[in-house]
């Protein structure tokens, strides 16, 4: 966030003449950088997992070449349901302010202060 607001004002005219001690009047404008830190913290909560079989199992039987053993592989498609609740919480820090580099408003540069 940056404060860079223009405002209307009456110009203060300098005194005429160049005599010593006549003084001078100036109008100054200062930019400031305002930082508002926000930290987002994610959360994820898991509900109860459920599993259900889909269709019939597939059975595959392989016998070794010598006929001394067989390996049976049973494959079952299952549907796994996992309910997840996602959320984000927000923590705000203290805002800070500092003078912008270069001073006068125009394109204000980033704040060099340490927040």
C-alpha positions as CSV (number, residue, x, y, z in Angstrom):
1,X,0.0,0.0,0.0
2,X,1.4,3.4,-0.8
3,X,0.2,6.9,0.2
4,X,0.7,9.1,-2.8
5,X,-2.3,11.5,-2.6
6,X,-2.4,14.8,-4.5
7,X,-4.1,17.7,-2.7
8,X,-5.0,21.2,-3.6
9,X,-3.3,24.1,-1.8
10,X,-2.8,27.8,-2.2
11,X,0.6,28.7,-3.6
12,X,2.7,30.9,-1.3
13,X,4.2,33.5,-3.5
14,X,7.8,34.6,-2.7
15,X,8.4,38.3,-1.9
16,X,9.5,40.5,-4.7
17,X,13.0,41.9,-4.8
18,X,16.3,40.3,-4.1
19,X,17.2,42.1,-1.0
20,X,19.1,40.3,1.7
21,X,17.0,38.6,4.4
22,X,13.8,38.6,2.2
23,X,13.4,34.9,2.8
24,X,11.7,32.4,0.6
25,X,8.7,30.1,0.7
26,X,8.6,26.5,-0.6
27,X,6.0,23.8,-0.8
28,X,7.2,20.3,-0.1
29,X,5.5,17.0,-0.6
30,X,6.8,13.7,0.9
31,X,5.9,10.2,-0.2
32,X,5.8,7.4,2.3
33,X,5.6,3.7,1.9
34,X,3.1,1.9,4.1
35,X,3.3,-1.9,4.4
36,X,0.5,-4.1,5.7
37,X,1.8,-7.6,6.2
38,X,-0.6,-10.5,5.8
39,X,0.4,-14.1,6.4
40,X,-1.8,-16.9,4.9
41,X,-1.7,-20.3,6.6
42,X,-3.2,-23.3,4.8
43,X,-4.9,-26.2,6.5
44,X,-6.2,-29.5,5.2
45,X,-8.3,-31.9,7.2
46,X,-8.9,-35.5,6.2
47,X,-12.2,-37.2,6.9
48,X,-12.9,-40.9,7.1
49,X,-11.6,-42.9,4.2
50,X,-14.0,-45.4,2.6
51,X,-13.2,-48.3,0.2
52,X,-15.6,-50.2,-2.0
53,X,-14.9,-53.0,-4.5
54,X,-15.8,-52.3,-8.2
55,X,-16.8,-55.4,-10.3
56,X,-15.4,-58.9,-10.0
57,X,-11.7,-59.7,-9.3
58,X,-9.4,-60.8,-12.1
59,X,-7.5,-64.0,-11.4
60,X,-4.2,-64.8,-13.2
61,X,-2.5,-68.2,-12.7
62,X,1.0,-68.9,-13.9
63,X,2.7,-72.3,-13.5
64,X,6.5,-72.5,-13.6
65,X,8.1,-74.4,-16.6
66,X,9.0,-77.5,-14.5
67,X,5.4,-77.8,-13.1
68,X,6.6,-77.5,-9.5
69,X,4.7,-74.4,-8.5
70,X,2.0,-72.0,-9.5
71,X,1.6,-68.3,-8.8
72,X,-1.9,-66.9,-8.5
73,X,-2.3,-63.1,-8.7
74,X,-5.7,-61.7,-7.8
75,X,-6.4,-58.1,-8.9
76,X,-9.4,-56.2,-7.7
77,X,-10.4,-52.7,-8.7
78,X,-11.3,-50.7,-5.6
79,X,-12.8,-47.2,-5.3
80,X,-11.1,-45.2,-2.5
81,X,-13.0,-42.1,-1.3
82,X,-11.0,-39.5,0.7
83,X,-12.9,-36.5,1.9
84,X,-10.6,-33.4,2.3
85,X,-11.5,-30.0,3.7
86,X,-9.2,-27.2,2.6
87,X,-9.1,-23.8,4.4
88,X,-6.9,-20.8,4.8
89,X,-6.5,-18.6,7.8
90,X,-5.1,-15.2,7.8
91,X,-2.8,-13.5,10.3
92,X,-2.2,-9.8,10.1
93,X,1.0,-8.1,11.4
94,X,1.5,-4.5,12.5
95,X,1.5,-2.0,9.6
96,X,4.7,0.0,9.1
97,X,5.5,3.3,7.5
98,X,8.8,4.9,6.2
99,X,9.9,7.7,4.1
100,X,10.2,6.8,0.4
101,X,13.6,7.1,-1.2
102,X,14.0,10.3,-3.1
103,X,11.5,12.1,-0.9
104,X,9.3,14.0,-3.3
105,X,6.3,12.4,-4.7
106,X,6.4,11.2,-8.3
107,X,7.1,7.6,-9.0
108,X,7.8,6.6,-5.4
109,X,10.4,4.0,-5.0
110,X,10.2,1.0,-2.7
111,X,10.7,1.5,1.1
112,X,14.2,0.9,2.3
113,X,13.1,0.6,5.9
114,X,13.3,-2.7,7.7
115,X,9.9,-3.6,9.0
